[in-house]
Amino acid sequence: MPDGRVFLVPYFNSTAWIYDYISDTMTAATGTYPGGNAFRGGVLLADGRVLCIPFFSTTTAHIYDPVTDTTTTSGVAFPQSYGGKLMPDGRVFLV
């Protein structure tokens, strides 16, 4: 994330974690995630939020905002994807 911490996108877990390498600590991010193979990685968006890429158990992307420590779901249905890439124009290319 922009502040140097790492957002760990949950795969089987219903909790996302944040790793702070400076203090070598892990903290739980706010929000509940579906678990069960729900996400396959994430993409750091231009505004500093993290898009969790839907994989198996969900077609809704979760978006984590590190400034407010909140998680929202997208209003758009996503296809199941293995990963993504932030494009120069701010859109996300899903694989």
Phi, psi and omega in degrees: 000168184304331181273003177098346177287163181244125176271121181264107182292128181289141179253293175262347187272156176262008178234136173266150181238155177237125179256127176253106185288337180290313180266357181053050180232156175242136174228149178283135175280150176293145177114157178244137182246153186292340182068195174056049177073026188292319186234150179233071178092184182210168179231130174282117181280163183300331181271005177095352176282164180243126176265119176274122188276120181297139178237284191249304190269005180210153173243011179250125177286143172258143180236119180261132178251110183289338180290316182260354184053048179234156177237133175234162175255150180287155177270005184242143176279130180256148172285157174296131186222157178264343181181183180203167181218132176285125181272159182303332182271005177097347176284161179248127176268122179262141180254000000 
